[in-house]
Amino acid sequence: MEPLISVIVPVYNVEKYLDQCMESIVGQTYPHLEILVVDDGSTDNSGILCDQWATRDERISVIHQPNGGLSAARNTALEIMQGELVMMVDSDDVLHPQCTSVLLKTMQGNNADIAIGEYQPFFDGQTPFTEQGSRQGSTTTYDQHEAILAILYQHRLTHSAWGRLYKSSLFDGIRYPVGKFYEDFAIIYPLLLKCDKVVKTDITIYGYRQREKSILQTFSPKRAAVLDIGEQLEQETLANDKQYVRAARSRLLSAYFNILLLSNQDKAVDHKALQDRCWRGIKRLRYNCLLDSNVRLKNKVGILASYMGRWFLCSALGRRYQPKA
């Protein structure tokens, strides 16, 4: 019997994009879906649209709840999902028609716990996928150790929640932290510790919409949560998994660079305390990360620039810097 896939869709004030997202989900070539749509206190017409979609497709269940944020919405669905497998979809994004079938085939064919596909960024008015036919692609498999290193060193794998298929059992005892940015980064390490194998296909299956006013395109001090998560991960690996300390520090260094450069671009507010925290972290980690052959080139360029001083780092790299997860 084909496994049931629970598709979790948190919704908050996305009436402009919701229909396109839902059309892409209900139009999947793999039909055995449980579609859990969580209206997280929307103040526009998103909640009404959710209910309308539920009348069109019996696989859709809608939960309305007070606004609690992305994590709270996902957690609500995780509590009630029935599928053996689960995937997260952001409600302004779109799926290729074969997204679930490609990920399922990739997972089953490699006996993996998580299957990851490629994503295509796109803007309003663009089509993220250029073809709709049957496609072939190559895969890369990672054991637990390799997957942890690949994600922390930021080599081909990301910590994003979307664009991948999980065994639902991985979430037993694991939930997204409510009220914090980078909620997917916060749980990726404990999820991987429960995995034996992760597989990635180079087939593009997910369309990732770019919005000017999205969380990742604007700066807020709340984004400093990535520093808390990274520092906590460093301490956890020091205490329990020393083989991952260097990788955790490489990821933390990326976070320090990220927040320092982004906050430096926000001239409306004084972020001195946050910037001082980032600069102290960069100086603490840069030497060992410079000597680590696994640290990505982008970080090493930042390290070398940092030795010229804080002003030089922000001036040289800040003008070209683009917000990223």
C-alpha positions as CSV (number, residue, x, y, z in Angstrom):
1,M,0.0,0.0,0.0
2,E,1.3,3.5,-0.9
3,P,2.2,5.5,2.2
4,L,0.2,8.5,3.2
5,I,2.1,11.8,3.1
6,S,1.0,14.6,5.4
7,V,1.5,18.0,3.8
8,I,1.7,20.8,6.4
9,V,0.8,24.3,5.2
10,P,1.0,27.2,7.7
11,V,-1.0,30.2,6.5
12,Y,-0.8,33.8,7.6
13,N,-2.0,36.7,5.4
14,V,-1.1,35.3,2.1
15,E,-4.4,35.7,0.2
16,K,-2.4,36.9,-2.9
17,Y,-0.5,33.7,-3.1
18,L,-2.5,31.0,-1.4
19,D,-4.5,29.8,-4.5
20,Q,-1.4,29.2,-6.5
21,C,0.2,27.3,-3.6
22,M,-2.9,25.1,-3.0
23,E,-3.3,24.4,-6.7
24,S,0.2,23.0,-6.8
25,I,-0.5,20.8,-3.8
26,V,-3.8,19.3,-4.9
27,G,-2.4,18.8,-8.4
28,Q,0.4,16.5,-7.3
29,T,0.7,13.3,-9.4
30,Y,1.1,11.3,-6.1
31,P,-2.5,11.3,-4.8
32,H,-2.2,9.8,-1.3
33,L,-2.0,13.1,0.6
34,E,-3.3,14.4,3.9
35,I,-3.2,18.2,3.4
36,L,-3.2,20.0,6.8
37,V,-3.7,23.8,6.4
38,V,-3.3,25.8,9.5
39,D,-4.7,29.3,9.4
40,D,-2.6,31.1,12.0
41,G,-4.9,34.0,12.8
42,S,-4.9,35.6,9.4
43,T,-6.5,39.1,9.3
44,D,-7.0,39.1,5.5
45,N,-9.1,36.7,3.4
46,S,-6.7,33.8,3.8
47,G,-8.9,31.9,6.3
48,I,-11.9,32.1,4.0
49,L,-9.8,30.8,1.1
50,C,-8.6,27.9,3.2
51,D,-12.2,26.9,3.9
52,Q,-13.1,27.2,0.3
53,W,-10.2,24.8,-0.7
54,A,-11.4,22.3,1.9
55,T,-14.8,22.1,0.1
56,R,-13.0,21.3,-3.2
57,D,-10.8,18.5,-2.0
58,E,-11.6,16.0,0.7
59,R,-7.9,15.5,1.5
60,I,-7.7,19.1,2.9
61,S,-8.3,19.7,6.6
62,V,-8.3,23.3,7.9
63,I,-7.4,24.4,11.4
64,H,-8.1,27.9,12.5
65,Q,-6.1,29.2,15.5
66,P,-5.0,32.5,17.1
67,N,-1.8,33.8,15.6
68,G,1.2,32.1,17.2
69,G,3.8,32.2,14.4
70,L,5.2,29.7,11.9
71,S,6.4,27.3,14.5
72,A,3.1,27.2,16.4
73,A,1.2,26.5,13.2
74,R,3.6,23.7,12.1
75,N,3.4,22.2,15.6
76,T,-0.4,22.1,15.6
77,A,-0.3,20.1,12.4
78,L,2.4,17.8,13.7
79,E,0.2,16.9,16.7
80,I,-2.6,15.6,14.5
81,M,-0.9,14.3,11.3
82,Q,-1.7,10.8,10.3
83,G,0.9,10.3,7.5
84,E,3.9,8.0,7.7
85,L,5.7,10.7,5.9
86,V,5.5,14.5,6.2
87,M,6.6,17.6,4.3
88,M,6.4,21.3,5.0
89,V,5.2,23.8,2.4
90,D,5.3,27.6,2.9
91,S,2.0,29.1,1.7
92,D,3.5,31.5,-0.7
93,D,5.6,28.8,-2.5
94,V,4.6,26.3,-5.1
95,L,5.4,22.6,-5.8
96,H,6.3,21.0,-9.1
97,P,3.5,18.5,-10.0
98,Q,5.9,15.6,-9.4
99,C,7.3,17.0,-6.1
100,T,5.9,14.4,-3.8
101,S,6.4,11.5,-6.2
102,V,10.0,12.4,-6.9
103,L,10.8,12.7,-3.2
104,L,9.0,9.5,-2.3
105,K,10.8,7.6,-5.0
106,T,14.1,9.1,-4.0
107,M,13.5,8.2,-0.3
108,Q,12.3,4.7,-0.9
109,G,15.0,3.9,-3.5
110,N,17.7,4.8,-1.1
111,N,16.1,3.6,2.1
112,A,16.5,7.1,3.6
113,D,15.0,9.0,6.5
114,I,14.9,12.4,4.7
115,A,14.8,13.1,1.0
116,I,15.7,16.5,-0.2
117,G,15.1,18.1,-3.6
118,E,16.4,21.2,-5.4
119,Y,14.5,24.5,-5.2
120,Q,14.2,27.3,-7.6
121,P,13.8,30.9,-6.4
122,F,11.3,32.9,-8.3
123,F,9.5,36.3,-8.2
124,D,5.9,37.2,-8.8
125,G,5.0,36.8,-12.5
126,Q,7.7,34.2,-13.1
127,T,7.2,30.4,-13.6
128,P,9.6,28.5,-11.3
129,F,9.5,25.3,-13.4
130,T,10.3,25.2,-17.1
131,E,9.0,21.7,-17.9
132,Q,6.3,19.4,-16.5
133,G,7.3,16.0,-17.9
134,S,8.9,12.9,-16.4
135,R,12.4,13.7,-15.3
136,Q,15.6,11.8,-14.3
137,G,18.2,13.1,-12.0
138,S,21.2,12.0,-10.0
139,T,21.2,11.6,-6.2
140,T,23.8,12.0,-3.4
141,T,23.4,9.9,-0.2
142,Y,24.7,10.9,3.2
143,D,25.0,8.9,6.3
144,Q,24.2,10.6,9.6
145,H,27.8,11.9,10.1
146,E,28.1,13.2,6.5
147,A,24.7,14.9,6.6
148,I,25.5,16.7,9.9
149,L,28.8,18.0,8.5
150,A,27.2,19.0,5.1
151,I,24.6,21.1,6.8
152,L,26.8,22.7,9.4
153,Y,29.5,23.4,6.9
154,Q,26.8,24.6,4.5
155,H,28.0,22.3,1.7
156,R,25.1,21.5,-0.7
157,L,22.6,20.9,2.2
158,T,20.6,23.5,4.0
159,H,18.6,23.5,7.3
160,S,15.4,24.7,5.6
161,A,12.3,22.8,6.6
162,W,10.7,22.9,3.1
163,G,11.6,21.1,-0.1
164,R,12.1,17.8,1.6
165,L,10.2,14.7,2.8
166,Y,10.7,13.3,6.3
167,K,9.7,10.1,8.0
168,S,7.1,11.3,10.5
169,S,8.7,9.4,13.3
170,L,11.6,11.8,13.3
171,F,9.4,14.4,14.9
172,D,8.5,12.1,17.9
173,G,9.5,14.3,20.8
174,I,10.7,17.2,18.6
175,R,8.8,20.4,17.9
176,Y,9.7,23.8,16.5
177,P,10.5,26.5,19.0
178,V,7.6,28.9,19.2
179,G,8.2,32.6,18.7
180,K,11.7,32.4,17.3
181,F,13.2,33.0,13.9
182,Y,15.4,30.2,12.4
183,E,13.1,27.6,13.9
184,D,14.2,25.1,11.2
185,F,17.9,25.6,12.2
186,A,16.9,25.0,15.8
187,I,15.7,21.5,15.2
188,I,17.8,20.2,12.3
189,Y,20.6,18.8,14.5
190,P,18.3,16.7,16.8
191,L,16.4,15.5,13.7
192,L,19.7,14.4,12.0
193,L,20.7,12.6,15.2
194,K,17.7,10.3,14.6
195,C,18.6,9.6,11.0
196,D,20.6,6.8,9.5
197,K,20.6,8.2,5.9
198,V,19.7,11.4,4.1
199,V,19.4,11.5,0.3
200,K,19.4,14.5,-2.0
201,T,18.2,14.6,-5.6
202,D,19.3,17.3,-8.1
203,I,15.8,17.4,-9.6
204,T,14.1,20.8,-8.9
205,I,10.8,20.1,-7.1
206,Y,10.1,23.3,-5.1
207,G,9.5,26.9,-6.1
208,Y,10.7,29.3,-3.4
209,R,9.0,32.7,-3.8
210,Q,11.1,35.8,-3.3
211,R,9.2,38.6,-1.5
212,E,10.7,42.0,-0.8
213,K,9.1,42.2,2.7
214,S,9.6,38.6,3.7
215,I,11.3,37.8,7.0
216,L,14.6,37.0,5.2
217,Q,14.6,40.1,3.2
218,T,14.4,42.5,6.1
219,F,16.4,43.0,9.3
220,S,15.0,42.7,12.8
221,P,16.8,42.2,16.1
222,K,14.7,39.0,16.4
223,R,17.0,37.5,13.7
224,A,19.6,37.4,16.4
225,A,17.9,34.2,17.4
226,V,20.3,32.5,15.0
227,L,23.1,33.5,17.3
228,D,21.4,31.9,20.3
229,I,20.8,28.7,18.4
230,G,24.3,28.6,17.0
231,E,25.9,29.2,20.4
232,Q,23.7,26.6,22.0
233,L,24.7,24.1,19.3
234,E,28.4,24.9,19.9
235,Q,28.0,24.2,23.6
236,E,26.0,21.0,23.0
237,T,28.6,19.6,20.6
238,L,31.4,20.5,23.1
239,A,29.5,18.6,25.8
240,N,28.3,15.6,23.9
241,D,29.6,15.4,20.3
242,K,33.1,16.8,20.1
243,Q,33.4,15.5,16.5
244,Y,31.0,18.2,15.4
245,V,32.5,21.2,17.3
246,R,34.4,22.6,14.4
247,A,31.4,22.2,12.1
248,A,29.2,23.9,14.6
249,R,31.6,26.8,14.9
250,S,31.8,27.2,11.2
251,R,28.0,27.6,11.1
252,L,28.1,29.9,14.1
253,L,30.7,32.1,12.3
254,S,28.4,32.3,9.3
255,A,25.7,33.6,11.7
256,Y,28.0,36.2,13.2
257,F,28.9,37.5,9.7
258,N,25.2,37.4,8.6
259,I,23.9,39.4,11.6
260,L,26.8,41.9,11.7
261,L,26.5,42.8,8.0
262,L,22.7,42.9,7.9
263,S,22.4,45.0,11.1
264,N,25.1,47.4,9.8
265,Q,22.9,48.1,6.8
266,D,20.0,49.1,9.0
267,K,20.8,52.8,9.6
268,A,17.4,53.6,11.3
269,V,18.3,51.8,14.6
270,D,21.4,51.6,16.7
271,H,22.4,47.9,16.9
272,K,25.8,48.5,18.6
273,A,25.3,45.8,21.3
274,L,24.3,43.2,18.8
275,Q,27.1,44.2,16.5
276,D,29.6,44.0,19.3
277,R,28.4,40.5,20.1
278,C,29.0,39.5,16.5
279,W,32.4,41.0,16.3
280,R,33.5,39.3,19.5
281,G,32.3,36.0,18.1
282,I,34.1,36.5,14.8
283,K,37.4,37.3,16.6
284,R,37.0,34.2,18.8
285,L,36.3,31.8,16.0
286,R,38.2,33.1,13.0
287,Y,41.6,31.7,13.5
288,N,40.5,28.1,14.0
289,C,38.0,28.4,11.2
290,L,40.6,29.8,8.9
291,L,42.7,26.6,9.5
292,D,39.7,24.3,9.0
293,S,39.8,22.9,5.4
294,N,36.1,22.2,5.4
295,V,35.1,25.8,6.1
296,R,33.5,27.3,2.9
297,L,35.3,29.9,0.9
298,K,32.8,32.6,1.6
299,N,33.6,32.4,5.3
300,K,37.3,32.4,4.7
301,V,37.0,35.6,2.6
302,G,35.1,37.1,5.5
303,I,37.8,36.0,8.0
304,L,40.6,37.5,6.0
305,A,38.6,40.8,5.7
306,S,38.0,40.8,9.4
307,Y,41.8,40.9,10.1
308,M,41.8,44.3,8.4
309,G,39.3,45.5,11.0
310,R,35.6,45.7,11.7
311,W,35.1,48.8,9.6
312,F,36.9,47.2,6.6
313,L,34.8,44.0,6.9
314,C,31.5,45.8,6.9
315,S,32.6,48.2,4.1
316,A,34.1,45.6,1.8
317,L,31.5,42.9,2.2
318,G,28.4,44.8,3.3
319,R,27.7,46.6,0.0
320,R,27.4,43.3,-1.9
321,Y,25.8,41.4,0.9
322,Q,22.3,39.9,0.3
323,P,20.1,38.4,3.1
324,K,20.2,34.6,3.2
325,A,18.8,32.0,5.5
